[in-house]
Amino acid sequence: MPLLSEAGTLDAAGIEAWLREADEKRLEHLWEAADRVRSERVGEAVHLRGLVEVSNYCVRSCAYCGIAACAGPLPRYRLSHEEILACAREARRYGFGTVVLQSGEDPGLTRRFISDVVAEIHHDLGLAITLSLGERDDEDLKAWREAGADRYLLRFETTDPALYAAIHPGLPGKVSDRIAQLVRMREMGYEVGTGVMVGIPGQTWATLARDIDTFRQFDMDMIGIGPYLPDPRTPLAGPLGTQLQAPPGEQVPNDEVTTLKAVALTRLVCPDTNIPSTTALSILDPGGGRRNGLTRGANVVMPNLTPPHYRQLYRIYPGKAAVHESVETLTENVLGLIAALGRTVGKGPGGREKRVT
Ligand code: SAH
């Protein structure tokens, strides 16, 4: 078993060995190392990002996603300029340093519309702005950066090209290369974030290890990792999933401990990156998922600020909405958890700080 004290030298094979580790005693070393590196490299601050799900329209047919065009009938919505601004004001009222605007891939969110929203949040509210609007043209991305957007989240979902093609069908005339888009966005001056789901059918231990090694290779600024939560209305939850399933012993399970191993190993190989304790993790384990993420490498939480009647329509996976949890309750719970862990609430925009060690 590769030594964790030499985490800097963990290669894909070493990562895979730790992902496969099932011995609880040995895993304690992994949890301890991830928490220590988190504390040494990004400190005790937990950064809060207010999530605003601005539209559930989507032109894509991602086989895993509950708001994909192919996922069956679903009422569609798109927030107005004023509705988005109202959410951003809430973020500021709660003291969050950042808003994250996320959506399906929606051409109805035009270059101009997003530029205006971003500029107003940037100038009038002074919040950092993260966009997560899918694969967009460089001209859109440049305009939004100029308008004041700071960061962009685009998970590459898997480094296995055949699996990616199976779960993420292309659009006519468009090449889908998310890693290439991430690299271009970094050149435009964005902080860039990516990530994967844990346990999608067809994901092997070796694939997931390569995914984590790729986070390091591209020196990603933010990395989101959550369990895959099958939505019965999507192809991946049906025959496609069965067909893609890797052989027993090779298929990664979509459970909490495996997700936590992926989070912990990501912290070790990308020590100063920002890593959220994801909503998907807290849905899998409502009692402890968020806490377990924060104590095994994560340093970010993204409370949902989407108005509740829209939130229940942004159902990328089942149970996601936490529909009945108001932002007040959620924020109170998160603040209580941060205090109970002896951590502090991050102040300011909470961008990536590369510390010299
Ligand atoms: N349209 C944007 C935002 C997608 S939602 C984009 O494609 O980037 C953000 C992330 O949720 C996705 O990147 C995916 O990794 C995750 N997700 C989607 N469906 C999921 C599911 N069924 N279970 C768990 N995570 C899911």
Residues whose N, C-alpha, C, O or C-beta is under 5 A from the ligand:
A	BS01	SAH	Y64 C65 G66 S103 G104 E105 S132 L133 G134 L153 L154 R155 V196 M197 P227 Y228 L229 P230 D231 A280 I316 Y317
